[in-house]
Amino acid sequence: MLTENQMCLRIDVERAIRSLPEDERVIVDLMMTQGLTAREAARALGMPTMSLHYRYRRAVHRLRYRLCAHAPE
């Protein structure tokens, strides 16, 4: 059973992920939710691994910024 704070955090994370551009959201889903490696995700999306790494890092940066900007002090 999740605490109220955990539920709020989960909602904030889901909202932040939904706010990502679709190409980044798909990568985050494949790697964070489904547990694929970068190589597996790149293969599934038909893109070079280094391109996927770049988009993944950019997505994580955006998520960190959005979540930290709204975090309580």
mmCIF file of the N, C-alpha and C atoms, coordinates in Angstrom:
data_MODEL
# 
_entry.id   MODEL 
# 
loop_
_atom_site.group_PDB 
_atom_site.id 
_atom_site.type_symbol 
_atom_site.label_atom_id 
_atom_site.label_alt_id 
_atom_site.label_comp_id 
_atom_site.label_asym_id 
_atom_site.label_entity_id 
_atom_site.label_seq_id 
_atom_site.pdbx_PDB_ins_code 
_atom_site.Cartn_x 
_atom_site.Cartn_y 
_atom_site.Cartn_z 
_atom_site.occupancy 
_atom_site.B_iso_or_equiv 
_atom_site.pdbx_formal_charge 
_atom_site.auth_seq_id 
_atom_site.auth_comp_id 
_atom_site.auth_asym_id 
_atom_site.auth_atom_id 
_atom_site.pdbx_PDB_model_num 
ATOM 1   N N  . MET A 1 1  ? 0.838  -1.174 0.000   1.00 0.00 ? 1  MET A N  1 
ATOM 2   C CA . MET A 1 1  ? 0.000  0.000  0.000   1.00 0.00 ? 1  MET A CA 1 
ATOM 3   C C  . MET A 1 1  ? 0.888  1.244  0.000   1.00 0.00 ? 1  MET A C  1 
ATOM 4   N N  . LEU A 1 2  ? 0.618  2.159  -0.918  1.00 0.00 ? 2  LEU A N  1 
ATOM 5   C CA . LEU A 1 2  ? 1.400  3.378  -1.025  1.00 0.00 ? 2  LEU A CA 1 
ATOM 6   C C  . LEU A 1 2  ? 0.892  4.429  -0.051  1.00 0.00 ? 2  LEU A C  1 
ATOM 7   N N  . THR A 1 3  ? 1.842  5.197  0.486   1.00 0.00 ? 3  THR A N  1 
ATOM 8   C CA . THR A 1 3  ? 1.457  6.307  1.344   1.00 0.00 ? 3  THR A CA 1 
ATOM 9   C C  . THR A 1 3  ? 0.940  7.456  0.472   1.00 0.00 ? 3  THR A C  1 
ATOM 10  N N  . GLU A 1 4  ? 0.361  8.444  1.091   1.00 0.00 ? 4  GLU A N  1 
ATOM 11  C CA . GLU A 1 4  ? -0.150 9.599  0.351   1.00 0.00 ? 4  GLU A CA 1 
ATOM 12  C C  . GLU A 1 4  ? 0.981  10.311 -0.394  1.00 0.00 ? 4  GLU A C  1 
ATOM 13  N N  . ASN A 1 5  ? 2.139  10.456 0.265   1.00 0.00 ? 5  ASN A N  1 
ATOM 14  C CA . ASN A 1 5  ? 3.283  11.104 -0.380  1.00 0.00 ? 5  ASN A CA 1 
ATOM 15  C C  . ASN A 1 5  ? 3.761  10.304 -1.581  1.00 0.00 ? 5  ASN A C  1 
ATOM 16  N N  . GLN A 1 6  ? 3.786  8.982  -1.450  1.00 0.00 ? 6  GLN A N  1 
ATOM 17  C CA . GLN A 1 6  ? 4.208  8.140  -2.564  1.00 0.00 ? 6  GLN A CA 1 
ATOM 18  C C  . GLN A 1 6  ? 3.228  8.243  -3.729  1.00 0.00 ? 6  GLN A C  1 
ATOM 19  N N  . MET A 1 7  ? 1.940  8.305  -3.418  1.00 0.00 ? 7  MET A N  1 
ATOM 20  C CA . MET A 1 7  ? 0.934  8.455  -4.467  1.00 0.00 ? 7  MET A CA 1 
ATOM 21  C C  . MET A 1 7  ? 1.105  9.789  -5.189  1.00 0.00 ? 7  MET A C  1 
ATOM 22  N N  . CYS A 1 8  ? 1.347  10.847 -4.437  1.00 0.00 ? 8  CYS A N  1 
ATOM 23  C CA . CYS A 1 8  ? 1.542  12.165 -5.040  1.00 0.00 ? 8  CYS A CA 1 
ATOM 24  C C  . CYS A 1 8  ? 2.784  12.175 -5.929  1.00 0.00 ? 8  CYS A C  1 
ATOM 25  N N  . LEU A 1 9  ? 3.849  11.566 -5.458  1.00 0.00 ? 9  LEU A N  1 
ATOM 26  C CA . LEU A 1 9  ? 5.072  11.487 -6.254  1.00 0.00 ? 9  LEU A CA 1 
ATOM 27  C C  . LEU A 1 9  ? 4.830  10.697 -7.534  1.00 0.00 ? 9  LEU A C  1 
ATOM 28  N N  . ARG A 1 10 ? 4.132  9.600  -7.434  1.00 0.00 ? 10 ARG A N  1 
ATOM 29  C CA . ARG A 1 10 ? 3.823  8.774  -8.603  1.00 0.00 ? 10 ARG A CA 1 
ATOM 30  C C  . ARG A 1 10 ? 3.023  9.586  -9.634  1.00 0.00 ? 10 ARG A C  1 
ATOM 31  N N  . ILE A 1 11 ? 2.051  10.324 -9.163  1.00 0.00 ? 11 ILE A N  1 
ATOM 32  C CA . ILE A 1 11 ? 1.242  11.163 -10.054 1.00 0.00 ? 11 ILE A CA 1 
ATOM 33  C C  . ILE A 1 11 ? 2.118  12.222 -10.716 1.00 0.00 ? 11 ILE A C  1 
ATOM 34  N N  . ASP A 1 12 ? 3.003  12.843 -9.941  1.00 0.00 ? 12 ASP A N  1 
ATOM 35  C CA . ASP A 1 12 ? 3.895  13.864 -10.496 1.00 0.00 ? 12 ASP A CA 1 
ATOM 36  C C  . ASP A 1 12 ? 4.818  13.272 -11.564 1.00 0.00 ? 12 ASP A C  1 
ATOM 37  N N  . VAL A 1 13 ? 5.355  12.099 -11.308 1.00 0.00 ? 13 VAL A N  1 
ATOM 38  C CA . VAL A 1 13 ? 6.249  11.440 -12.275 1.00 0.00 ? 13 VAL A CA 1 
ATOM 39  C C  . VAL A 1 13 ? 5.480  11.086 -13.539 1.00 0.00 ? 13 VAL A C  1 
ATOM 40  N N  . GLU A 1 14 ? 4.311  10.510 -13.393 1.00 0.00 ? 14 GLU A N  1 
ATOM 41  C CA . GLU A 1 14 ? 3.506  10.149 -14.569 1.00 0.00 ? 14 GLU A CA 1 
ATOM 42  C C  . GLU A 1 14 ? 3.148  11.391 -15.383 1.00 0.00 ? 14 GLU A C  1 
ATOM 43  N N  . ARG A 1 15 ? 2.806  12.468 -14.706 1.00 0.00 ? 15 ARG A N  1 
ATOM 44  C CA . ARG A 1 15 ? 2.475  13.723 -15.397 1.00 0.00 ? 15 ARG A CA 1 
ATOM 45  C C  . ARG A 1 15 ? 3.700  14.268 -16.140 1.00 0.00 ? 15 ARG A C  1 
ATOM 46  N N  . ALA A 1 16 ? 4.861  14.212 -15.504 1.00 0.00 ? 16 ALA A N  1 
ATOM 47  C CA . ALA A 1 16 ? 6.089  14.696 -16.139 1.00 0.00 ? 16 ALA A CA 1 
ATOM 48  C C  . ALA A 1 16 ? 6.433  13.854 -17.368 1.00 0.00 ? 16 ALA A C  1 
ATOM 49  N N  . ILE A 1 17 ? 6.259  12.542 -17.263 1.00 0.00 ? 17 ILE A N  1 
ATOM 50  C CA . ILE A 1 17 ? 6.538  11.664 -18.406 1.00 0.00 ? 17 ILE A CA 1 
ATOM 51  C C  . ILE A 1 17 ? 5.577  11.970 -19.547 1.00 0.00 ? 17 ILE A C  1 
ATOM 52  N N  . ARG A 1 18 ? 4.305  12.162 -19.235 1.00 0.00 ? 18 ARG A N  1 
ATOM 53  C CA . ARG A 1 18 ? 3.315  12.483 -20.286 1.00 0.00 ? 18 ARG A CA 1 
ATOM 54  C C  . ARG A 1 18 ? 3.618  13.806 -20.971 1.00 0.00 ? 18 ARG A C  1 
ATOM 55  N N  . SER A 1 19 ? 4.309  14.709 -20.292 1.00 0.00 ? 19 SER A N  1 
ATOM 56  C CA . SER A 1 19 ? 4.609  16.017 -20.878 1.00 0.00 ? 19 SER A CA 1 
ATOM 57  C C  . SER A 1 19 ? 5.803  15.983 -21.843 1.00 0.00 ? 19 SER A C  1 
ATOM 58  N N  . LEU A 1 20 ? 6.521  14.871 -21.871 1.00 0.00 ? 20 LEU A N  1 
ATOM 59  C CA . LEU A 1 20 ? 7.662  14.759 -22.785 1.00 0.00 ? 20 LEU A CA 1 
ATOM 60  C C  . LEU A 1 20 ? 7.184  14.671 -24.232 1.00 0.00 ? 20 LEU A C  1 
ATOM 61  N N  . PRO A 1 21 ? 8.033  15.100 -25.166 1.00 0.00 ? 21 PRO A N  1 
ATOM 62  C CA . PRO A 1 21 ? 7.707  14.854 -26.573 1.00 0.00 ? 21 PRO A CA 1 
ATOM 63  C C  . PRO A 1 21 ? 7.580  13.340 -26.810 1.00 0.00 ? 21 PRO A C  1 
ATOM 64  N N  . GLU A 1 22 ? 6.767  12.952 -27.751 1.00 0.00 ? 22 GLU A N  1 
ATOM 65  C CA . GLU A 1 22 ? 6.469  11.532 -27.941 1.00 0.00 ? 22 GLU A CA 1 
ATOM 66  C C  . GLU A 1 22 ? 7.708  10.679 -28.160 1.00 0.00 ? 22 GLU A C  1 
ATOM 67  N N  . ASP A 1 23 ? 8.670  11.147 -28.953 1.00 0.00 ? 23 ASP A N  1 
ATOM 68  C CA . ASP A 1 23 ? 9.854  10.324 -29.213 1.00 0.00 ? 23 ASP A CA 1 
ATOM 69  C C  . ASP A 1 23 ? 10.625 10.043 -27.926 1.00 0.00 ? 23 ASP A C  1 
ATOM 70  N N  . GLU A 1 24 ? 10.702 11.018 -27.030 1.00 0.00 ? 24 GLU A N  1 
ATOM 71  C CA . GLU A 1 24 ? 11.381 10.818 -25.753 1.00 0.00 ? 24 GLU A CA 1 
ATOM 72  C C  . GLU A 1 24 ? 10.539 9.959  -24.816 1.00 0.00 ? 24 GLU A C  1 
ATOM 73  N N  . ARG A 1 25 ? 9.239  10.175 -24.831 1.00 0.00 ? 25 ARG A N  1 
ATOM 74  C CA . ARG A 1 25 ? 8.334  9.398  -23.972 1.00 0.00 ? 25 ARG A CA 1 
ATOM 75  C C  . ARG A 1 25 ? 8.414  7.909  -24.296 1.00 0.00 ? 25 ARG A C  1 
ATOM 76  N N  . VAL A 1 26 ? 8.489  7.579  -25.573 1.00 0.00 ? 26 VAL A N  1 
ATOM 77  C CA . VAL A 1 26 ? 8.579  6.180  -25.988 1.00 0.00 ? 26 VAL A CA 1 
ATOM 78  C C  . VAL A 1 26 ? 9.878  5.560  -25.476 1.00 0.00 ? 26 VAL A C  1 
ATOM 79  N N  . ILE A 1 27 ? 10.968 6.293  -25.589 1.00 0.00 ? 27 ILE A N  1 
ATOM 80  C CA . ILE A 1 27 ? 12.258 5.784  -25.123 1.00 0.00 ? 27 ILE A CA 1 
ATOM 81  C C  . ILE A 1 27 ? 12.247 5.567  -23.617 1.00 0.00 ? 27 ILE A C  1 
ATOM 82  N N  . VAL A 1 28 ? 11.717 6.526  -22.878 1.00 0.00 ? 28 VAL A N  1 
ATOM 83  C CA . VAL A 1 28 ? 11.627 6.403  -21.413 1.00 0.00 ? 28 VAL A CA 1 
ATOM 84  C C  . VAL A 1 28 ? 10.775 5.194  -21.051 1.00 0.00 ? 28 VAL A C  1 
ATOM 85  N N  . ASP A 1 29 ? 9.680  5.009  -21.753 1.00 0.00 ? 29 ASP A N  1 
ATOM 86  C CA . ASP A 1 29 ? 8.818  3.857  -21.484 1.00 0.00 ? 29 ASP A CA 1 
ATOM 87  C C  . ASP A 1 29 ? 9.559  2.552  -21.725 1.00 0.00 ? 29 ASP A C  1 
ATOM 88  N N  . LEU A 1 30 ? 10.234 2.447  -22.848 1.00 0.00 ? 30 LEU A N  1 
ATOM 89  C CA . LEU A 1 30 ? 10.948 1.208  -23.166 1.00 0.00 ? 30 LEU A CA 1 
ATOM 90  C C  . LEU A 1 30 ? 12.038 0.909  -22.139 1.00 0.00 ? 30 LEU A C  1 
ATOM 91  N N  . MET A 1 31 ? 12.780 1.930  -21.753 1.00 0.00 ? 31 MET A N  1 
ATOM 92  C CA . MET A 1 31 ? 13.926 1.686  -20.876 1.00 0.00 ? 31 MET A CA 1 
ATOM 93  C C  . MET A 1 31 ? 13.566 1.651  -19.395 1.00 0.00 ? 31 MET A C  1 
ATOM 94  N N  . MET A 1 32 ? 12.718 2.572  -18.938 1.00 0.00 ? 32 MET A N  1 
ATOM 95  C CA . MET A 1 32 ? 12.407 2.626  -17.508 1.00 0.00 ? 32 MET A CA 1 
ATOM 96  C C  . MET A 1 32 ? 11.270 1.697  -17.108 1.00 0.00 ? 32 MET A C  1 
ATOM 97  N N  . THR A 1 33 ? 10.250 1.627  -17.941 1.00 0.00 ? 33 THR A N  1 
ATOM 98  C CA . THR A 1 33 ? 9.079  0.837  -17.580 1.00 0.00 ? 33 THR A CA 1 
ATOM 99  C C  . THR A 1 33 ? 9.238  -0.622 -17.988 1.00 0.00 ? 33 THR A C  1 
ATOM 100 N N  . GLN A 1 34 ? 9.683  -0.824 -19.238 1.00 0.00 ? 34 GLN A N  1 
ATOM 101 C CA . GLN A 1 34 ? 9.784  -2.187 -19.754 1.00 0.00 ? 34 GLN A CA 1 
ATOM 102 C C  . GLN A 1 34 ? 11.146 -2.825 -19.504 1.00 0.00 ? 34 GLN A C  1 
ATOM 103 N N  . GLY A 1 35 ? 12.129 -2.037 -19.090 1.00 0.00 ? 35 GLY A N  1 
ATOM 104 C CA . GLY A 1 35 ? 13.426 -2.572 -18.706 1.00 0.00 ? 35 GLY A CA 1 
ATOM 105 C C  . GLY A 1 35 ? 14.348 -2.945 -19.851 1.00 0.00 ? 35 GLY A C  1 
ATOM 106 N N  . LEU A 1 36 ? 14.119 -2.405 -21.048 1.00 0.00 ? 36 LEU A N  1 
ATOM 107 C CA . LEU A 1 36 ? 15.000 -2.704 -22.164 1.00 0.00 ? 36 LEU A CA 1 
ATOM 108 C C  . LEU A 1 36 ? 16.317 -1.963 -22.004 1.00 0.00 ? 36 LEU A C  1 
ATOM 109 N N  . THR A 1 37 ? 17.378 -2.552 -22.539 1.00 0.00 ? 37 THR A N  1 
ATOM 110 C CA . THR A 1 37 ? 18.661 -1.859 -22.575 1.00 0.00 ? 37 THR A CA 1 
ATOM 111 C C  . THR A 1 37 ? 18.605 -0.841 -23.705 1.00 0.00 ? 37 THR A C  1 
ATOM 112 N N  . ALA A 1 38 ? 19.588 0.051  -23.734 1.00 0.00 ? 38 ALA A N  1 
ATOM 113 C CA . ALA A 1 38 ? 19.640 1.049  -24.805 1.00 0.00 ? 38 ALA A CA 1 
ATOM 114 C C  . ALA A 1 38 ? 19.751 0.360  -26.160 1.00 0.00 ? 38 ALA A C  1 
ATOM 115 N N  . ARG A 1 39 ? 20.553 -0.658 -26.246 1.00 0.00 ? 39 ARG A N  1 
ATOM 116 C CA . ARG A 1 39 ? 20.719 -1.382 -27.515 1.00 0.00 ? 39 ARG A CA 1 
ATOM 117 C C  . ARG A 1 39 ? 19.398 -2.024 -27.950 1.00 0.00 ? 39 ARG A C  1 
ATOM 118 N N  . GLU A 1 40 ? 18.682 -2.640 -27.000 1.00 0.00 ? 40 GLU A N  1 
ATOM 119 C CA . GLU A 1 40 ? 17.401 -3.275 -27.324 1.00 0.00 ? 40 GLU A CA 1 
ATOM 120 C C  . GLU A 1 40 ? 16.361 -2.242 -27.745 1.00 0.00 ? 40 GLU A C  1 
ATOM 121 N N  . ALA A 1 41 ? 16.313 -1.116 -27.026 1.00 0.00 ? 41 ALA A N  1 
ATOM 122 C CA . ALA A 1 41 ? 15.349 -0.067 -27.353 1.00 0.00 ? 41 ALA A CA 1 
ATOM 123 C C  . ALA A 1 41 ? 15.655 0.532  -28.722 1.00 0.00 ? 41 ALA A C  1 
ATOM 124 N N  . ALA A 1 42 ? 16.937 0.765  -29.001 1.00 0.00 ? 42 ALA A N  1 
ATOM 125 C CA . ALA A 1 42 ? 17.334 1.315  -30.300 1.00 0.00 ? 42 ALA A CA 1 
ATOM 126 C C  . ALA A 1 42 ? 16.939 0.360  -31.425 1.00 0.00 ? 42 ALA A C  1 
ATOM 127 N N  . ARG A 1 43 ? 17.171 -0.909 -31.212 1.00 0.00 ? 43 ARG A N  1 
ATOM 128 C CA . ARG A 1 43 ? 16.802 -1.912 -32.220 1.00 0.00 ? 43 ARG A CA 1 
ATOM 129 C C  . ARG A 1 43 ? 15.289 -1.916 -32.425 1.00 0.00 ? 43 ARG A C  1 
ATOM 130 N N  . ALA A 1 44 ? 14.529 -1.855 -31.339 1.00 0.00 ? 44 ALA A N  1 
ATOM 131 C CA . ALA A 1 44 ? 13.064 -1.868 -31.438 1.00 0.00 ? 44 ALA A CA 1 
ATOM 132 C C  . ALA A 1 44 ? 12.540 -0.645 -32.184 1.00 0.00 ? 44 ALA A C  1 
ATOM 133 N N  . LEU A 1 45 ? 13.233 0.489  -32.046 1.00 0.00 ? 45 LEU A N  1 
ATOM 134 C CA . LEU A 1 45 ? 12.801 1.726  -32.683 1.00 0.00 ? 45 LEU A CA 1 
ATOM 135 C C  . LEU A 1 45 ? 13.468 1.956  -34.042 1.00 0.00 ? 45 LEU A C  1 
ATOM 136 N N  . GLY A 1 46 ? 14.414 1.082  -34.390 1.00 0.00 ? 46 GLY A N  1 
ATOM 137 C CA . GLY A 1 46 ? 15.096 1.214  -35.669 1.00 0.00 ? 46 GLY A CA 1 
ATOM 138 C C  . GLY A 1 46 ? 15.968 2.452  -35.759 1.00 0.00 ? 46 GLY A C  1 
ATOM 139 N N  . MET A 1 47 ? 16.682 2.745  -34.675 1.00 0.00 ? 47 MET A N  1 
ATOM 140 C CA . MET A 1 47 ? 17.535 3.932  -34.675 1.00 0.00 ? 47 MET A CA 1 
ATOM 141 C C  . MET A 1 47 ? 18.905 3.581  -34.113 1.00 0.00 ? 47 MET A C  1 
ATOM 142 N N  . PRO A 1 48 ? 19.918 4.385  -34.435 1.00 0.00 ? 48 PRO A N  1 
ATOM 143 C CA . PRO A 1 48 ? 21.246 4.137  -33.885 1.00 0.00 ? 48 PRO A CA 1 
ATOM 144 C C  . PRO A 1 48 ? 21.241 4.263  -32.353 1.00 0.00 ? 48 PRO A C  1 
ATOM 145 N N  . THR A 1 49 ? 22.039 3.453  -31.713 1.00 0.00 ? 49 THR A N  1 
ATOM 146 C CA . THR A 1 49 ? 22.104 3.439  -30.253 1.00 0.00 ? 49 THR A CA 1 
ATOM 147 C C  . THR A 1 49 ? 22.539 4.797  -29.702 1.00 0.00 ? 49 THR A C  1 
ATOM 148 N N  . MET A 1 50 ? 23.493 5.444  -30.361 1.00 0.00 ? 50 MET A N  1 
ATOM 149 C CA . MET A 1 50 ? 23.963 6.750  -29.863 1.00 0.00 ? 50 MET A CA 1 
ATOM 150 C C  . MET A 1 50 ? 22.863 7.812  -29.954 1.00 0.00 ? 50 MET A C  1 
ATOM 151 N N  . SER A 1 51 ? 22.033 7.745  -30.973 1.00 0.00 ? 51 SER A N  1 
ATOM 152 C CA . SER A 1 51 ? 20.909 8.681  -31.070 1.00 0.00 ? 51 SER A CA 1 
ATOM 153 C C  . SER A 1 51 ? 19.924 8.446  -29.931 1.00 0.00 ? 51 SER A C  1 
ATOM 154 N N  . LEU A 1 52 ? 19.680 7.186  -29.640 1.00 0.00 ? 52 LEU A N  1 
ATOM 155 C CA . LEU A 1 52 ? 18.787 6.851  -28.536 1.00 0.00 ? 52 LEU A CA 1 
ATOM 156 C C  . LEU A 1 52 ? 19.358 7.361  -27.217 1.00 0.00 ? 52 LEU A C  1 
ATOM 157 N N  . HIS A 1 53 ? 20.666 7.155  -27.012 1.00 0.00 ? 53 HIS A N  1 
ATOM 158 C CA . HIS A 1 53 ? 21.307 7.646  -25.781 1.00 0.00 ? 53 HIS A CA 1 
ATOM 159 C C  . HIS A 1 53 ? 21.115 9.153  -25.633 1.00 0.00 ? 53 HIS A C  1 
ATOM 160 N N  . TYR A 1 54 ? 21.314 9.882  -26.713 1.00 0.00 ? 54 TYR A N  1 
ATOM 161 C CA . TYR A 1 54 ? 21.161 11.332 -26.668 1.00 0.00 ? 54 TYR A CA 1 
ATOM 162 C C  . TYR A 1 54 ? 19.734 11.699 -26.277 1.00 0.00 ? 54 TYR A C  1 
ATOM 163 N N  . ARG A 1 55 ? 18.752 11.109 -26.917 1.00 0.00 ? 55 ARG A N  1 
ATOM 164 C CA . ARG A 1 55 ? 17.346 11.429 -26.617 1.00 0.00 ? 55 ARG A CA 1 
ATOM 165 C C  . ARG A 1 55 ? 16.964 11.010 -25.203 1.00 0.00 ? 55 ARG A C  1 
ATOM 166 N N  . TYR A 1 56 ? 17.490 9.870  -24.757 1.00 0.00 ? 56 TYR A N  1 
ATOM 167 C CA . TYR A 1 56 ? 17.209 9.398  -23.400 1.00 0.00 ? 56 TYR A CA 1 
ATOM 168 C C  . TYR A 1 56 ? 17.775 10.379 -22.369 1.00 0.00 ? 56 TYR A C  1 
ATOM 169 N N  . ARG A 1 57 ? 19.025 10.805 -22.550 1.00 0.00 ? 57 ARG A N  1 
ATOM 170 C CA . ARG A 1 57 ? 19.637 11.764 -21.619 1.00 0.00 ? 57 ARG A CA 1 
ATOM 171 C C  . ARG A 1 57 ? 18.857 13.072 -21.604 1.00 0.00 ? 57 ARG A C  1 
ATOM 172 N N  . ARG A 1 58 ? 18.422 13.517 -22.777 1.00 0.00 ? 58 ARG A N  1 
ATOM 173 C CA . ARG A 1 58 ? 17.643 14.749 -22.858 1.00 0.00 ? 58 ARG A CA 1 
ATOM 174 C C  . ARG A 1 58 ? 16.317 14.591 -22.110 1.00 0.00 ? 58 ARG A C  1 
ATOM 175 N N  . ALA A 1 59 ? 15.672 13.428 -22.275 1.00 0.00 ? 59 ALA A N  1 
ATOM 176 C CA . ALA A 1 59 ? 14.399 13.165 -21.589 1.00 0.00 ? 59 ALA A CA 1 
ATOM 177 C C  . ALA A 1 59 ? 14.590 13.140 -20.075 1.00 0.00 ? 59 ALA A C  1 
ATOM 178 N N  . VAL A 1 60 ? 15.640 12.474 -19.618 1.00 0.00 ? 60 VAL A N  1 
ATOM 179 C CA . VAL A 1 60 ? 15.896 12.405 -18.176 1.00 0.00 ? 60 VAL A CA 1 
ATOM 180 C C  . VAL A 1 60 ? 16.189 13.804 -17.623 1.00 0.00 ? 60 VAL A C  1 
ATOM 181 N N  . HIS A 1 61 ? 16.908 14.604 -18.382 1.00 0.00 ? 61 HIS A N  1 
ATOM 182 C CA . HIS A 1 61 ? 17.184 15.979 -17.960 1.00 0.00 ? 61 HIS A CA 1 
ATOM 183 C C  . HIS A 1 61 ? 15.877 16.756 -17.820 1.00 0.00 ? 61 HIS A C  1 
ATOM 184 N N  . ARG A 1 62 ? 14.987 16.617 -18.803 1.00 0.00 ? 62 ARG A N  1 
ATOM 185 C CA . ARG A 1 62 ? 13.692 17.312 -18.743 1.00 0.00 ? 62 ARG A CA 1 
ATOM 186 C C  . ARG A 1 62 ? 12.875 16.842 -17.540 1.00 0.00 ? 62 ARG A C  1 
ATOM 187 N N  . LEU A 1 63 ? 12.874 15.538 -17.316 1.00 0.00 ? 63 LEU A N  1 
ATOM 188 C CA . LEU A 1 63 ? 12.124 14.996 -16.177 1.00 0.00 ? 63 LEU A CA 1 
ATOM 189 C C  . LEU A 1 63 ? 12.676 15.532 -14.861 1.00 0.00 ? 63 LEU A C  1 
ATOM 190 N N  . ARG A 1 64 ? 13.982 15.503 -14.735 1.00 0.00 ? 64 ARG A N  1 
ATOM 191 C CA . ARG A 1 64 ? 14.609 15.997 -13.506 1.00 0.00 ? 64 ARG A CA 1 
ATOM 192 C C  . ARG A 1 64 ? 14.250 17.462 -13.281 1.00 0.00 ? 64 ARG A C  1 
ATOM 193 N N  . TYR A 1 65 ? 14.321 18.268 -14.337 1.00 0.00 ? 65 TYR A N  1 
ATOM 194 C CA . TYR A 1 65 ? 13.999 19.689 -14.217 1.00 0.00 ? 65 TYR A CA 1 
ATOM 195 C C  . TYR A 1 65 ? 12.540 19.875 -13.794 1.00 0.00 ? 65 TYR A C  1 
ATOM 196 N N  . ARG A 1 66 ? 11.628 19.175 -14.455 1.00 0.00 ? 66 ARG A N  1 
ATOM 197 C CA . ARG A 1 66 ? 10.198 19.336 -14.147 1.00 0.00 ? 66 ARG A CA 1 
ATOM 198 C C  . ARG A 1 66 ? 9.865  18.870 -12.744 1.00 0.00 ? 66 ARG A C  1 
ATOM 199 N N  . LEU A 1 67 ? 10.469 17.780 -12.326 1.00 0.00 ? 67 LEU A N  1 
ATOM 200 C CA . LEU A 1 67 ? 10.156 17.255 -10.994 1.00 0.00 ? 67 LEU A CA 1 
ATOM 201 C C  . LEU A 1 67 ? 10.800 18.097 -9.896  1.00 0.00 ? 67 LEU A C  1 
ATOM 202 N N  . CYS A 1 68 ? 12.006 18.570 -10.110 1.00 0.00 ? 68 CYS A N  1 
ATOM 203 C CA . CYS A 1 68 ? 12.667 19.385 -9.104  1.00 0.00 ? 68 CYS A CA 1 
ATOM 204 C C  . CYS A 1 68 ? 12.057 20.778 -9.017  1.00 0.00 ? 68 CYS A C  1 
ATOM 205 N N  . ALA A 1 69 ? 11.571 21.286 -10.146 1.00 0.00 ? 69 ALA A N  1 
ATOM 206 C CA . ALA A 1 69 ? 10.966 22.622 -10.152 1.00 0.00 ? 69 ALA A CA 1 
ATOM 207 C C  . ALA A 1 69 ? 9.688  22.656 -9.316  1.00 0.00 ? 69 ALA A C  1 
ATOM 208 N N  . HIS A 1 70 ? 9.028  21.520 -9.192  1.00 0.00 ? 70 HIS A N  1 
ATOM 209 C CA . HIS A 1 70 ? 7.751  21.462 -8.461  1.00 0.00 ? 70 HIS A CA 1 
ATOM 210 C C  . HIS A 1 70 ? 7.876  20.762 -7.109  1.00 0.00 ? 70 HIS A C  1 
ATOM 211 N N  . ALA A 1 71 ? 9.090  20.417 -6.740  1.00 0.00 ? 71 ALA A N  1 
ATOM 212 C CA . ALA A 1 71 ? 9.285  19.711 -5.472  1.00 0.00 ? 71 ALA A CA 1 
ATOM 213 C C  . ALA A 1 71 ? 9.118  20.685 -4.306  1.00 0.00 ? 71 ALA A C  1 
ATOM 214 N N  . PRO A 1 72 ? 8.480  20.208 -3.245  1.00 0.00 ? 72 PRO A N  1 
ATOM 215 C CA . PRO A 1 72 ? 8.347  21.060 -2.058  1.00 0.00 ? 72 PRO A CA 1 
ATOM 216 C C  . PRO A 1 72 ? 9.714  21.273 -1.421  1.00 0.00 ? 72 PRO A C  1 
ATOM 217 N N  . GLU A 1 73 ? 9.897  22.403 -0.819  1.00 0.00 ? 73 GLU A N  1 
ATOM 218 C CA . GLU A 1 73 ? 11.167 22.732 -0.148  1.00 0.00 ? 73 GLU A CA 1 
ATOM 219 C C  . GLU A 1 73 ? 11.324 21.926 1.100   1.00 0.00 ? 73 GLU A C  1 
# 
